[in-house]
Amino acid sequence: MTDTLSPISTSEAFWATVTDHDGDSAISFDRCTDWLLDLYQSTTDEGLRLLIADVLEDLRMIGPIDGEFEDIVLGALASVEVAFEVVAAR
């Protein structure tokens, strides 16, 4: 059986605070990275871990998130959230 965080509780907590920071961009790079790392540690599902690792690598390549990449990053984060929901529903 795969161990996962509750998608609802982790997602609500993350999305509620993703813009809670002091930087210029609308979303916090550090909070995005921390959330992904927490999710990575919460599961033993290799598919989820690979997805999270890919998103983390892309996020790190982009660096601090500015308006140009904000929608892309939010879409990638949402894809991770949906993947957890799909696995939890199995």
KAGI-V738486 format. One line per field, one symbol per residue. phi: phi as a letter, one per 30 degrees, with the letter a starting at -180 (. if undefined). burial: # if it has 16 or more other C-alpha atoms within 10 Angstrom, else .. Layout:
phi = ???
burial = ???
This chain:
phi = .ddbddedddddddddceccacddddbdeddddddddddeddbcddddddddddddddddddiedcedceddddddddddeddddddddd
burial = ...##.#...#..##..##.....#.###.###.##..##..#....##.##..##..#....###...#..#..##..##.###.....
